[in-house]
Structure formats: C-alpha cells, structure tokens
Amino acid sequence: MSGPATQPPVLATVRVRMYQVGFGDCFLLSFEYAGQAEPARHILIDFGTRQLAAGLNLADVAGEIDTHTGGGPDVVVLSHRHQDHMSGFGGSGTDAVVGRWKPRLVVRSWTEDPAAPADAPGPAGPGGTGLRAGLDQGGAFATALSQAIAASARGLRADVRELALAQLANQAALDRLNAWSRTGQGVYVSYGQPLALDTVVPGVQ
C-alpha cells in the first residue's frame, strides 16, 4: 500500500534581476517557495556583453550572480550565440566564478545540437539547404570580414568590423556551455517543444 502523494512545493515569490552589462543581456529569474522547505531555484538567461559601460566589470557581475544564487544558477538558458548574450560564460575574466557553477539544465537552440545534421533546415527536417549550414556560412563570412578590416580602421569600415565581430561566438564561452551540456544537462529546443523545467525548478513550466 503506497503512502500519501507528496505535495509539490508552492511557489511564493518570483524575483527578476536584470544586470547592467552595458551592450548586452543578463537576466536572473529566482523562484522562492512557501515555508522555505524547498530551496530557491534560479534560471540565468544569457550573460554577455559587446561593450561594457564605464566602470563595469563582467567578473563583478558574475560575483553578483554567484551571490544571488548561492553558488550558481540551477538552469542556464542561452537565447543565441552572439557575443552580447554569451561572452560572460568564459574568456571575459569571469572564469574563476563561472568555472565553479554546476547547472542542472542547459537550454540552447536546436541549431547548437552536435547531433543535428549540418544541412538540417529545421529541428527534425530532411536534407537540403539548411538553417544550420546558413548559420555556419554566416559565421565564416563574419570571421573573414573581421580579419580583412584592420583593427585600426575608422568610420564605416570600423563599424562594419564591429558588426562582424558581434556575430562571432566567444569560443571560451561556447566551450564551457558545451562542457556543461556534455555531462547530460544539455537540451536543444525549438519553438513549441515541451521543456521539463519543473524537474529542476518545481512549479515552473
């Protein structure tokens, strides 16, 4: 005879923190539960910058996130691969803090899935001219463009170089996200796909 069903924890408070990272994005959603029997859970959405505002330091922001989460987020969500959304995950002076984090779930686009065919036009599409291939070609073009224009360029050429650089992935950040994902925490999603967030953050779907 089985015992009474365990009641799920009751969400009491949701906090939304938006960190000042200059030209970039970084949001922390914190879910707190009634009675404090269940520890608070945290979802970090993006962490990057293309240009820091005066006086800002990404390492300091990482420290704030670490403090607010009690040692790192439970879930990391990367909206897309641009520098202003991901550079804080590695190679931007944040490694001493971010390197300690152990997220239980890492959510990224299906285009980041290493098992997806390079020519896939969609999450489960057949071969042909695909979105992944197009993204890869765009990245190769941005790389070539940023290398062809000297760092000392001014005016329009400098603007074009900056736009090209903004399209490129921060490799150190990408390596860390891949490492987190390889340990079984990574999921690659597309619009409308169910995501079992409540297995990590109770009460959230």
Backbone as JSON Lines, residues from 0, in Angstrom:
{"i":0,"aa":"M","n":[0.84,-1.19,0.0],"ca":[0.0,0.0,0.0],"c":[0.88,1.25,0.0]}
{"i":1,"aa":"S","n":[0.67,2.1,-0.94],"ca":[1.51,3.29,-1.05],"c":[1.04,4.36,-0.09]}
{"i":2,"aa":"G","n":[1.98,5.22,0.31],"ca":[1.66,6.31,1.22],"c":[1.01,7.46,0.47]}
{"i":3,"aa":"P","n":[0.69,8.53,1.18],"ca":[0.06,9.69,0.54],"c":[0.99,10.34,-0.48]}
{"i":4,"aa":"A","n":[0.41,10.87,-1.54],"ca":[1.21,11.52,-2.58],"c":[1.91,12.74,-2.01]}
{"i":5,"aa":"T","n":[3.15,12.93,-2.42],"ca":[3.91,14.09,-1.98],"c":[3.39,15.33,-2.68]}
{"i":6,"aa":"Q","n":[3.07,16.34,-1.89],"ca":[2.56,17.58,-2.46],"c":[3.73,18.4,-3.04]}
{"i":7,"aa":"P","n":[3.56,18.92,-4.24],"ca":[4.63,19.74,-4.81],"c":[4.79,21.03,-4.01]}
{"i":8,"aa":"P","n":[5.99,21.57,-3.96],"ca":[6.2,22.83,-3.24],"c":[5.39,23.96,-3.87]}
{"i":9,"aa":"V","n":[5.01,24.91,-3.06],"ca":[4.17,26.02,-3.53],"c":[5.05,27.24,-3.78]}
{"i":10,"aa":"L","n":[5.0,27.72,-5.01],"ca":[5.75,28.93,-5.35],"c":[5.18,30.12,-4.6]}
{"i":11,"aa":"A","n":[6.06,30.89,-3.98],"ca":[5.62,32.05,-3.22],"c":[6.05,33.36,-3.87]}
{"i":12,"aa":"T","n":[7.27,33.38,-4.4],"ca":[7.83,34.63,-4.93],"c":[8.67,34.35,-6.16]}
{"i":13,"aa":"V","n":[8.54,35.23,-7.13],"ca":[9.42,35.19,-8.3],"c":[10.14,36.53,-8.37]}
{"i":14,"aa":"R","n":[11.45,36.49,-8.39],"ca":[12.25,37.71,-8.49],"c":[12.92,37.75,-9.86]}
{"i":15,"aa":"V","n":[12.92,38.91,-10.48],"ca":[13.58,39.09,-11.76],"c":[14.68,40.13,-11.58]}
{"i":16,"aa":"R","n":[15.91,39.72,-11.83],"ca":[17.05,40.64,-11.75],"c":[17.6,40.85,-13.15]}
{"i":17,"aa":"M","n":[17.85,42.1,-13.49],"ca":[18.43,42.46,-14.78],"c":[19.75,43.16,-14.5]}
{"i":18,"aa":"Y","n":[20.85,42.52,-14.88],"ca":[22.17,43.04,-14.54],"c":[22.66,44.01,-15.61]}
{"i":19,"aa":"Q","n":[23.31,45.06,-15.16],"ca":[23.87,46.06,-16.07],"c":[25.18,45.52,-16.63]}
{"i":20,"aa":"V","n":[25.15,45.12,-17.89],"ca":[26.35,44.61,-18.54],"c":[26.75,45.47,-19.73]}
{"i":21,"aa":"G","n":[26.18,46.67,-19.84],"ca":[26.48,47.52,-20.98],"c":[25.66,47.08,-22.17]}
{"i":22,"aa":"F","n":[26.31,46.93,-23.35],"ca":[25.62,46.5,-24.55],"c":[25.54,44.97,-24.51]}
{"i":23,"aa":"G","n":[24.5,44.45,-23.86],"ca":[24.36,43.01,-23.72],"c":[23.13,42.68,-22.91]}
{"i":24,"aa":"D","n":[23.01,41.39,-22.55],"ca":[21.85,40.92,-21.81],"c":[22.26,39.95,-20.71]}
{"i":25,"aa":"C","n":[21.53,40.02,-19.59],"ca":[21.77,39.11,-18.48],"c":[20.59,39.22,-17.51]}
{"i":26,"aa":"F","n":[19.8,38.15,-17.43],"ca":[18.6,38.13,-16.59],"c":[18.65,36.92,-15.66]}
{"i":27,"aa":"L","n":[18.29,37.13,-14.42],"ca":[18.22,36.04,-13.46],"c":[16.8,35.96,-12.9]}
{"i":28,"aa":"L","n":[16.16,34.81,-13.08],"ca":[14.83,34.55,-12.52],"c":[15.01,33.67,-11.3]}
{"i":29,"aa":"S","n":[14.56,34.14,-10.15],"ca":[14.69,33.38,-8.9],"c":[13.31,33.01,-8.39]}
{"i":30,"aa":"F","n":[13.12,31.73,-8.11],"ca":[11.83,31.19,-7.67],"c":[11.97,30.73,-6.22]}
{"i":31,"aa":"E","n":[11.17,31.33,-5.33],"ca":[11.23,31.03,-3.91],"c":[9.93,30.36,-3.49]}
{"i":32,"aa":"Y","n":[10.02,29.44,-2.54],"ca":[8.89,28.58,-2.2],"c":[8.36,28.86,-0.8]}
{"i":33,"aa":"A","n":[7.07,28.65,-0.63],"ca":[6.41,28.91,0.66],"c":[7.0,28.0,1.73]}
{"i":34,"aa":"G","n":[7.22,28.57,2.9],"ca":[7.72,27.8,4.02],"c":[9.2,27.5,3.98]}
{"i":35,"aa":"Q","n":[9.85,27.85,2.87],"ca":[11.29,27.66,2.73],"c":[11.73,26.2,2.83]}
{"i":36,"aa":"A","n":[10.79,25.25,2.76],"ca":[11.18,23.84,2.8],"c":[11.96,23.48,1.55]}
{"i":37,"aa":"E","n":[11.59,24.1,0.44],"ca":[12.28,23.88,-0.83],"c":[13.23,25.05,-1.06]}
{"i":38,"aa":"P","n":[14.51,24.76,-1.36],"ca":[15.43,25.88,-1.61],"c":[15.03,26.66,-2.86]}
{"i":39,"aa":"A","n":[15.38,27.92,-2.88],"ca":[15.11,28.74,-4.06],"c":[15.86,28.15,-5.26]}
{"i":40,"aa":"R","n":[15.26,28.3,-6.42],"ca":[15.88,27.84,-7.66],"c":[16.06,29.03,-8.6]}
{"i":41,"aa":"H","n":[17.07,28.94,-9.46],"ca":[17.45,30.11,-10.24],"c":[17.69,29.74,-11.71]}
{"i":42,"aa":"I","n":[17.14,30.57,-12.61],"ca":[17.34,30.41,-14.05],"c":[18.06,31.65,-14.57]}
{"i":43,"aa":"L","n":[19.25,31.44,-15.14],"ca":[20.02,32.53,-15.74],"c":[19.8,32.52,-17.25]}
{"i":44,"aa":"I","n":[19.29,33.63,-17.79],"ca":[19.05,33.76,-19.21],"c":[20.07,34.73,-19.8]}
{"i":45,"aa":"D","n":[21.02,34.19,-20.53],"ca":[22.09,34.96,-21.19],"c":[23.03,35.61,-20.17]}
{"i":46,"aa":"F","n":[24.25,35.84,-20.61],"ca":[25.25,36.53,-19.79],"c":[26.37,36.95,-20.73]}
{"i":47,"aa":"G","n":[26.26,38.17,-21.25],"ca":[27.28,38.62,-22.17],"c":[27.23,40.1,-22.41]}
{"i":48,"aa":"T","n":[28.25,40.58,-23.09],"ca":[28.31,42.0,-23.44],"c":[29.15,42.17,-24.69]}
{"i":49,"aa":"R","n":[28.81,43.17,-25.46],"ca":[29.63,43.55,-26.6],"c":[30.49,44.75,-26.24]}
{"i":50,"aa":"Q","n":[29.95,45.58,-25.36],"ca":[30.71,46.75,-24.92],"c":[30.27,47.1,-23.5]}
{"i":51,"aa":"L","n":[31.19,46.99,-22.56],"ca":[30.88,47.32,-21.18],"c":[30.72,48.82,-21.01]}
{"i":52,"aa":"A","n":[29.79,49.22,-20.17],"ca":[29.67,50.63,-19.81],"c":[30.81,50.99,-18.86]}
{"i":53,"aa":"A","n":[31.11,52.26,-18.77],"ca":[32.21,52.72,-17.93],"c":[32.03,52.24,-16.49]}
{"i":54,"aa":"G","n":[33.11,51.7,-15.94],"ca":[33.09,51.28,-14.55],"c":[32.55,49.88,-14.31]}
{"i":55,"aa":"L","n":[32.06,49.22,-15.38],"ca":[31.52,47.87,-15.22],"c":[32.58,46.82,-15.47]}
{"i":56,"aa":"N","n":[32.39,45.66,-14.83],"ca":[33.32,44.55,-14.96],"c":[32.51,43.27,-14.95]}
{"i":57,"aa":"L","n":[32.68,42.41,-15.95],"ca":[31.89,41.19,-16.02],"c":[32.18,40.25,-14.86]}
{"i":58,"aa":"A","n":[33.42,40.29,-14.36],"ca":[33.75,39.45,-13.21],"c":[32.93,39.86,-11.99]}
{"i":59,"aa":"D","n":[32.71,41.16,-11.84],"ca":[31.88,41.63,-10.72],"c":[30.43,41.17,-10.89]}
{"i":60,"aa":"V","n":[29.93,41.21,-12.13],"ca":[28.56,40.75,-12.39],"c":[28.46,39.26,-12.08]}
{"i":61,"aa":"A","n":[29.47,38.48,-12.5],"ca":[29.48,37.04,-12.2],"c":[29.44,36.82,-10.69]}
{"i":62,"aa":"G","n":[30.17,37.64,-9.94],"ca":[30.15,37.53,-8.49],"c":[28.79,37.84,-7.89]}
{"i":63,"aa":"E","n":[28.1,38.83,-8.48],"ca":[26.75,39.16,-8.02],"c":[25.8,37.99,-8.27]}
{"i":64,"aa":"I","n":[25.89,37.4,-9.47],"ca":[25.04,36.25,-9.8],"c":[25.34,35.1,-8.84]}
{"i":65,"aa":"D","n":[26.6,34.86,-8.59],"ca":[27.01,33.79,-7.69],"c":[26.42,33.99,-6.29]}
{"i":66,"aa":"T","n":[26.45,35.23,-5.82],"ca":[25.9,35.54,-4.5],"c":[24.39,35.37,-4.49]}
{"i":67,"aa":"H","n":[23.72,35.89,-5.52],"ca":[22.25,35.84,-5.55],"c":[21.73,34.41,-5.7]}
{"i":68,"aa":"T","n":[22.53,33.52,-6.28],"ca":[22.09,32.14,-6.49],"c":[22.65,31.18,-5.44]}
{"i":69,"aa":"G","n":[23.5,31.67,-4.57],"ca":[24.1,30.79,-3.57],"c":[25.07,29.79,-4.16]}
{"i":70,"aa":"G","n":[25.79,30.19,-5.22],"ca":[26.8,29.32,-5.78],"c":[26.59,28.94,-7.23]}
{"i":71,"aa":"G","n":[25.67,29.6,-7.91],"ca":[25.48,29.35,-9.34],"c":[24.05,28.99,-9.68]}
{"i":72,"aa":"P","n":[23.63,29.29,-10.91],"ca":[22.25,29.03,-11.33],"c":[21.96,27.54,-11.48]}
{"i":73,"aa":"D","n":[20.71,27.17,-11.27],"ca":[20.28,25.79,-11.49],"c":[20.06,25.5,-12.97]}
{"i":74,"aa":"V","n":[19.62,26.53,-13.7],"ca":[19.35,26.4,-15.13],"c":[20.03,27.56,-15.85]}
{"i":75,"aa":"V","n":[20.68,27.25,-16.97],"ca":[21.26,28.27,-17.85],"c":[20.53,28.2,-19.18]}
{"i":76,"aa":"V","n":[20.06,29.35,-19.66],"ca":[19.39,29.43,-20.96],"c":[20.19,30.39,-21.84]}
{"i":77,"aa":"L","n":[20.6,29.93,-23.01],"ca":[21.26,30.81,-23.98],"c":[20.31,31.05,-25.14]}
{"i":78,"aa":"S","n":[19.91,32.31,-25.33],"ca":[18.94,32.6,-26.38],"c":[19.56,32.43,-27.77]}
{"i":79,"aa":"H","n":[20.79,32.91,-27.95],"ca":[21.51,32.7,-29.22],"c":[22.98,33.0,-29.01]}
{"i":80,"aa":"R","n":[23.77,32.76,-30.06],"ca":[25.21,32.65,-29.91],"c":[25.97,33.98,-29.97]}
{"i":81,"aa":"H","n":[25.33,35.1,-30.09],"ca":[26.06,36.36,-30.22],"c":[26.82,36.71,-28.94]}
{"i":82,"aa":"Q","n":[27.91,37.44,-29.15],"ca":[28.81,37.83,-28.06],"c":[28.08,38.56,-26.93]}
{"i":83,"aa":"D","n":[27.12,39.41,-27.27],"ca":[26.45,40.2,-26.25],"c":[25.46,39.39,-25.43]}
{"i":84,"aa":"H","n":[25.34,38.1,-25.72],"ca":[24.48,37.22,-24.95],"c":[25.24,36.09,-24.25]}
{"i":85,"aa":"M","n":[26.53,35.89,-24.58],"ca":[27.21,34.71,-24.05],"c":[28.63,34.91,-23.57]}
{"i":86,"aa":"S","n":[29.25,36.06,-23.83],"ca":[30.67,36.21,-23.54],"c":[31.01,36.02,-22.06]}
{"i":87,"aa":"G","n":[30.05,36.28,-21.17],"ca":[30.32,36.14,-19.75],"c":[30.51,34.71,-19.28]}
{"i":88,"aa":"F","n":[30.15,33.74,-20.11],"ca":[30.29,32.34,-19.71],"c":[31.73,31.85,-19.82]}
{"i":89,"aa":"G","n":[32.61,32.63,-20.43],"ca":[34.01,32.22,-20.49],"c":[34.85,33.2,-21.28]}
{"i":90,"aa":"G","n":[36.11,33.35,-20.85],"ca":[37.05,34.17,-21.6],"c":[36.91,35.66,-21.41]}
{"i":91,"aa":"S","n":[36.12,36.08,-20.43],"ca":[35.93,37.52,-20.2],"c":[36.28,37.91,-18.78]}
{"i":92,"aa":"G","n":[37.21,37.17,-18.19],"ca":[37.62,37.45,-16.82],"c":[36.68,36.9,-15.77]}
{"i":93,"aa":"T","n":[35.74,36.06,-16.2],"ca":[34.74,35.52,-15.27],"c":[35.02,34.08,-14.85]}
{"i":94,"aa":"D","n":[36.08,33.47,-15.41],"ca":[36.28,32.03,-15.26],"c":[36.4,31.58,-13.8]}
{"i":95,"aa":"A","n":[37.0,32.38,-12.95],"ca":[37.19,31.97,-11.56],"c":[35.85,31.74,-10.86]}
{"i":96,"aa":"V","n":[34.83,32.48,-11.28],"ca":[33.5,32.32,-10.68],"c":[32.66,31.33,-11.47]}
{"i":97,"aa":"V","n":[32.52,31.58,-12.78],"ca":[31.64,30.77,-13.62],"c":[32.14,29.32,-13.69]}
{"i":98,"aa":"G","n":[33.45,29.13,-13.6],"ca":[34.01,27.79,-13.65],"c":[33.58,26.9,-12.5]}
{"i":99,"aa":"R","n":[33.06,27.49,-11.43],"ca":[32.58,26.71,-10.29],"c":[31.12,26.29,-10.43]}
{"i":100,"aa":"W","n":[30.4,26.92,-11.33],"ca":[28.98,26.64,-11.45],"c":[28.72,25.24,-11.99]}
{"i":101,"aa":"K","n":[27.63,24.65,-11.54],"ca":[27.24,23.31,-11.99],"c":[25.74,23.3,-12.29]}
{"i":102,"aa":"P","n":[25.33,23.95,-13.38],"ca":[23.9,23.98,-13.71],"c":[23.36,22.58,-13.96]}
{"i":103,"aa":"R","n":[22.13,22.37,-13.55],"ca":[21.49,21.06,-13.73],"c":[20.77,20.95,-15.06]}
{"i":104,"aa":"L","n":[20.62,22.08,-15.74],"ca":[19.97,22.08,-17.05],"c":[20.55,23.24,-17.86]}
{"i":105,"aa":"V","n":[20.94,22.95,-19.11],"ca":[21.45,23.98,-20.01],"c":[20.59,23.94,-21.27]}
{"i":106,"aa":"V","n":[19.89,25.03,-21.54],"ca":[18.92,25.08,-22.63],"c":[19.48,25.95,-23.76]}
{"i":107,"aa":"R","n":[19.58,25.35,-24.96],"ca":[20.06,26.08,-26.13],"c":[19.21,25.73,-27.35]}
{"i":108,"aa":"S","n":[19.41,26.5,-28.4],"ca":[18.69,26.28,-29.64],"c":[19.06,24.94,-30.25]}
{"i":109,"aa":"W","n":[18.11,24.37,-31.02],"ca":[18.38,23.12,-31.73],"c":[19.56,23.24,-32.67]}
{"i":110,"aa":"T","n":[19.87,24.45,-33.13],"ca":[20.98,24.64,-34.06],"c":[22.33,24.37,-33.4]}
{"i":111,"aa":"E","n":[22.37,24.35,-32.07],"ca":[23.62,24.07,-31.34],"c":[23.82,22.58,-31.09]}
{"i":112,"aa":"D","n":[22.82,21.77,-31.42],"ca":[22.88,20.34,-31.13],"c":[23.94,19.68,-32.0]}
{"i":113,"aa":"P","n":[24.99,19.09,-31.38],"ca":[26.04,18.47,-32.19],"c":[25.53,17.27,-32.99]}
{"i":114,"aa":"A","n":[24.39,16.72,-32.61],"ca":[23.84,15.56,-33.33],"c":[22.98,15.96,-34.52]}
{"i":115,"aa":"A","n":[22.67,17.25,-34.66],"ca":[21.84,17.7,-35.79],"c":[22.68,17.73,-37.06]}
{"i":116,"aa":"P","n":[22.14,17.26,-38.18],"ca":[22.88,17.3,-39.44],"c":[23.22,18.75,-39.82]}
{"i":117,"aa":"A","n":[24.37,18.92,-40.43],"ca":[24.81,20.26,-40.8],"c":[23.86,20.92,-41.79]}
{"i":118,"aa":"D","n":[23.15,20.1,-42.6],"ca":[22.26,20.68,-43.6],"c":[20.8,20.67,-43.16]}
{"i":119,"aa":"A","n":[20.56,20.48,-41.87],"ca":[19.18,20.42,-41.39],"c":[18.51,21.78,-41.53]}
{"i":120,"aa":"P","n":[17.34,21.84,-42.19],"ca":[16.61,23.09,-42.31],"c":[15.74,23.39,-41.1]}
{"i":121,"aa":"G","n":[15.59,22.41,-40.22],"ca":[14.76,22.57,-39.03],"c":[15.1,21.52,-38.01]}
{"i":122,"aa":"P","n":[14.44,21.54,-36.87],"ca":[14.76,20.61,-35.78],"c":[14.75,19.15,-36.18]}
{"i":123,"aa":"A","n":[13.83,18.75,-37.07],"ca":[13.76,17.35,-37.49],"c":[13.6,17.25,-39.0]}
{"i":124,"aa":"G","n":[14.13,18.23,-39.71],"ca":[13.91,18.28,-41.14],"c":[14.85,17.38,-41.92]}
{"i":125,"aa":"P","n":[14.5,17.09,-43.16],"ca":[15.36,16.29,-44.03],"c":[16.5,17.13,-44.57]}
{"i":126,"aa":"G","n":[17.3,16.55,-45.44],"ca":[18.44,17.26,-46.01],"c":[18.0,18.38,-46.93]}
{"i":127,"aa":"G","n":[18.99,19.08,-47.45],"ca":[18.69,20.21,-48.32],"c":[19.41,21.44,-47.81]}
{"i":128,"aa":"T","n":[19.07,22.57,-48.35],"ca":[19.68,23.82,-47.91],"c":[19.14,24.14,-46.54]}
{"i":129,"aa":"G","n":[19.98,24.06,-45.54],"ca":[19.5,24.12,-44.16],"c":[19.9,25.37,-43.41]}
{"i":130,"aa":"L","n":[19.18,25.59,-42.33],"ca":[19.45,26.74,-41.46],"c":[20.83,26.63,-40.82]}
{"i":131,"aa":"R","n":[21.18,25.44,-40.34],"ca":[22.49,25.28,-39.7],"c":[23.61,25.62,-40.67]}
{"i":132,"aa":"A","n":[23.51,25.13,-41.89],"ca":[24.54,25.42,-42.88],"c":[24.63,26.92,-43.14]}
{"i":133,"aa":"G","n":[23.47,27.57,-43.2],"ca":[23.46,29.01,-43.42],"c":[24.1,29.78,-42.27]}
{"i":134,"aa":"L","n":[23.83,29.34,-41.05],"ca":[24.44,29.98,-39.89],"c":[25.96,29.8,-39.91]}
{"i":135,"aa":"D","n":[26.4,28.6,-40.28],"ca":[27.84,28.34,-40.35],"c":[28.5,29.21,-41.42]}
{"i":136,"aa":"Q","n":[27.83,29.36,-42.58],"ca":[28.36,30.2,-43.64],"c":[28.42,31.66,-43.2]}
{"i":137,"aa":"G","n":[27.38,32.11,-42.48],"ca":[27.38,33.47,-41.97],"c":[28.52,33.71,-41.0]}
{"i":138,"aa":"G","n":[28.8,32.71,-40.15],"ca":[29.91,32.83,-39.22],"c":[31.24,32.89,-39.94]}
{"i":139,"aa":"A","n":[31.4,32.08,-40.99],"ca":[32.65,32.08,-41.75],"c":[32.85,33.43,-42.44]}
{"i":140,"aa":"F","n":[31.75,33.98,-42.96],"ca":[31.85,35.29,-43.62],"c":[32.22,36.38,-42.61]}
{"i":141,"aa":"A","n":[31.6,36.34,-41.42],"ca":[31.9,37.34,-40.39],"c":[33.36,37.24,-39.96]}
{"i":142,"aa":"T","n":[33.87,36.03,-39.86],"ca":[35.28,35.83,-39.5],"c":[36.19,36.46,-40.54]}
{"i":143,"aa":"A","n":[35.94,36.13,-41.82],"ca":[36.76,36.67,-42.91],"c":[36.69,38.19,-42.95]}
{"i":144,"aa":"L","n":[35.5,38.73,-42.76],"ca":[35.31,40.18,-42.81],"c":[36.05,40.87,-41.68]}
{"i":145,"aa":"S","n":[35.95,40.31,-40.48],"ca":[36.62,40.93,-39.33],"c":[38.13,40.88,-39.46]}
{"i":146,"aa":"Q","n":[38.64,39.86,-40.15],"ca":[40.09,39.75,-40.35],"c":[40.58,40.63,-41.48]}
{"i":147,"aa":"A","n":[39.7,40.9,-42.45],"ca":[40.1,41.7,-43.61],"c":[40.17,43.19,-43.3]}
{"i":148,"aa":"I","n":[39.45,43.62,-42.28],"ca":[39.44,45.03,-41.91],"c":[40.35,45.24,-40.7]}
{"i":149,"aa":"A","n":[41.29,46.12,-40.83],"ca":[42.27,46.35,-39.77],"c":[41.59,46.87,-38.5]}
{"i":150,"aa":"A","n":[42.14,46.46,-37.35],"ca":[41.59,46.91,-36.07],"c":[41.7,48.41,-35.92]}
{"i":151,"aa":"S","n":[42.61,49.03,-36.65],"ca":[42.8,50.49,-36.56],"c":[41.86,51.26,-37.47]}
{"i":152,"aa":"A","n":[41.0,50.56,-38.21],"ca":[40.09,51.23,-39.16],"c":[39.19,52.21,-38.44]}
{"i":153,"aa":"R","n":[38.76,53.21,-39.16],"ca":[37.89,54.24,-38.61],"c":[36.64,54.38,-39.49]}
{"i":154,"aa":"G","n":[35.62,55.05,-38.95],"ca":[34.43,55.35,-39.71],"c":[33.62,54.11,-40.05]}
{"i":155,"aa":"L","n":[33.1,54.09,-41.29],"ca":[32.22,53.0,-41.72],"c":[32.92,51.65,-41.66]}
{"i":156,"aa":"R","n":[34.2,51.6,-42.05],"ca":[34.93,50.32,-42.01],"c":[35.02,49.78,-40.58]}
{"i":157,"aa":"A","n":[35.24,50.66,-39.63],"ca":[35.29,50.24,-38.23],"c":[33.94,49.71,-37.77]}
{"i":158,"aa":"D","n":[32.86,50.39,-38.22],"ca":[31.52,49.94,-37.84],"c":[31.22,48.56,-38.41]}
{"i":159,"aa":"V","n":[31.61,48.33,-39.67],"ca":[31.38,47.03,-40.3],"c":[32.18,45.95,-39.57]}
{"i":160,"aa":"R","n":[33.41,46.26,-39.2],"ca":[34.23,45.28,-38.47],"c":[33.59,44.93,-37.13]}
{"i":161,"aa":"E","n":[33.07,45.93,-36.44],"ca":[32.43,45.68,-35.15],"c":[31.17,44.82,-35.3]}
{"i":162,"aa":"L","n":[30.41,45.08,-36.36],"ca":[29.22,44.27,-36.61],"c":[29.6,42.83,-36.9]}
{"i":163,"aa":"A","n":[30.67,42.62,-37.65],"ca":[31.13,41.26,-37.95],"c":[31.58,40.55,-36.67]}
{"i":164,"aa":"L","n":[32.33,41.26,-35.84],"ca":[32.8,40.66,-34.58],"c":[31.64,40.28,-33.67]}
{"i":165,"aa":"A","n":[30.58,41.08,-33.7],"ca":[29.43,40.81,-32.85],"c":[28.71,39.51,-33.23]}
{"i":166,"aa":"Q","n":[28.91,39.06,-34.48],"ca":[28.26,37.83,-34.93],"c":[29.01,36.57,-34.49]}
{"i":167,"aa":"L","n":[30.24,36.73,-34.07],"ca":[31.08,35.57,-33.8],"c":[30.88,35.05,-32.39]}
{"i":168,"aa":"A","n":[30.94,33.75,-32.26],"ca":[30.81,33.14,-30.93],"c":[32.07,33.41,-30.12]}
{"i":169,"aa":"N","n":[31.88,33.58,-28.84],"ca":[33.01,33.62,-27.92],"c":[33.39,32.16,-27.66]}
{"i":170,"aa":"Q","n":[34.54,31.72,-28.18],"ca":[34.87,30.3,-28.17],"c":[35.01,29.75,-26.75]}
{"i":171,"aa":"A","n":[35.6,30.53,-25.86],"ca":[35.76,30.05,-24.47],"c":[34.39,29.84,-23.82]}
{"i":172,"aa":"A","n":[33.47,30.75,-24.1],"ca":[32.11,30.61,-23.55],"c":[31.43,29.4,-24.18]}
{"i":173,"aa":"L","n":[31.59,29.23,-25.47],"ca":[30.99,28.09,-26.16],"c":[31.54,26.78,-25.61]}
{"i":174,"aa":"D","n":[32.84,26.74,-25.37],"ca":[33.46,25.53,-24.82],"c":[32.86,25.18,-23.46]}
{"i":175,"aa":"R","n":[32.63,26.2,-22.62],"ca":[32.06,25.92,-21.31],"c":[30.62,25.42,-21.42]}
{"i":176,"aa":"L","n":[29.83,26.06,-22.26],"ca":[28.44,25.62,-22.45],"c":[28.41,24.19,-22.98]}
{"i":177,"aa":"N","n":[29.31,23.88,-23.9],"ca":[29.38,22.52,-24.43],"c":[29.78,21.52,-23.36]}
{"i":178,"aa":"A","n":[30.71,21.91,-22.51],"ca":[31.14,21.01,-21.43],"c":[30.0,20.74,-20.47]}
{"i":179,"aa":"W","n":[29.25,21.77,-20.11],"ca":[28.08,21.57,-19.24],"c":[27.08,20.65,-19.92]}
{"i":180,"aa":"S","n":[26.85,20.87,-21.21],"ca":[25.85,20.09,-21.93],"c":[26.26,18.63,-22.08]}
{"i":181,"aa":"R","n":[27.55,18.37,-22.26],"ca":[28.01,17.0,-22.5],"c":[27.82,16.1,-21.29]}
{"i":182,"aa":"T","n":[27.71,16.65,-20.11],"ca":[27.55,15.82,-18.92],"c":[26.11,15.39,-18.71]}
{"i":183,"aa":"G","n":[25.26,15.65,-19.7],"ca":[23.88,15.19,-19.64],"c":[22.88,16.26,-19.3]}
{"i":184,"aa":"Q","n":[23.36,17.46,-19.02],"ca":[22.46,18.55,-18.65],"c":[21.94,19.33,-19.84]}
{"i":185,"aa":"G","n":[22.49,19.12,-21.03],"ca":[22.13,19.94,-22.17],"c":[20.89,19.48,-22.89]}
{"i":186,"aa":"V","n":[20.0,20.42,-23.22],"ca":[18.86,20.15,-24.09],"c":[18.85,21.2,-25.2]}
{"i":187,"aa":"Y","n":[18.42,20.78,-26.38],"ca":[18.42,21.64,-27.55],"c":[16.98,21.73,-28.04]}
{"i":188,"aa":"V","n":[16.43,22.93,-28.04],"ca":[14.99,23.07,-28.22],"c":[14.65,23.96,-29.41]}
{"i":189,"aa":"S","n":[13.39,23.85,-29.83],"ca":[12.83,24.72,-30.86],"c":[11.46,25.17,-30.38]}
{"i":190,"aa":"Y","n":[10.89,26.13,-31.09],"ca":[9.6,26.71,-30.68],"c":[8.53,25.63,-30.56]}
{"i":191,"aa":"G","n":[7.8,25.66,-29.46],"ca":[6.7,24.74,-29.24],"c":[7.09,23.41,-28.64]}
{"i":192,"aa":"Q","n":[8.39,23.17,-28.48],"ca":[8.83,21.9,-27.92],"c":[8.68,21.91,-26.41]}
{"i":193,"aa":"P","n":[8.07,20.86,-25.82],"ca":[7.93,20.82,-24.36],"c":[9.31,20.8,-23.68]}
{"i":194,"aa":"L","n":[9.4,21.47,-22.55],"ca":[10.65,21.53,-21.81],"c":[10.33,21.28,-20.34]}
{"i":195,"aa":"A","n":[10.89,20.21,-19.8],"ca":[10.56,19.8,-18.43],"c":[11.33,20.61,-17.41]}
{"i":196,"aa":"L","n":[11.08,21.92,-17.39],"ca":[11.74,22.79,-16.42],"c":[11.39,22.41,-14.98]}
{"i":197,"aa":"D","n":[10.17,21.89,-14.78],"ca":[9.72,21.63,-13.41],"c":[10.48,20.49,-12.75]}
{"i":198,"aa":"T","n":[11.27,19.74,-13.52],"ca":[12.1,18.72,-12.88],"c":[13.26,19.36,-12.13]}
{"i":199,"aa":"V","n":[13.59,20.59,-12.5],"ca":[14.67,21.32,-11.82],"c":[14.12,22.48,-10.99]}
{"i":200,"aa":"V","n":[13.12,23.15,-11.54],"ca":[12.5,24.28,-10.87],"c":[11.03,23.93,-10.65]}
{"i":201,"aa":"P","n":[10.68,23.38,-9.48],"ca":[9.31,22.93,-9.26],"c":[8.29,24.04,-9.47]}
{"i":202,"aa":"G","n":[7.18,23.67,-10.13],"ca":[6.11,24.62,-10.34],"c":[6.25,25.5,-11.55]}
{"i":203,"aa":"V","n":[7.33,25.33,-12.3],"ca":[7.59,26.18,-13.47],"c":[7.59,25.32,-14.72]}
{"i":204,"aa":"Q","n":[6.8,25.74,-15.71],"ca":[6.76,25.03,-16.97],"c":[7.02,25.99,-18.12]}
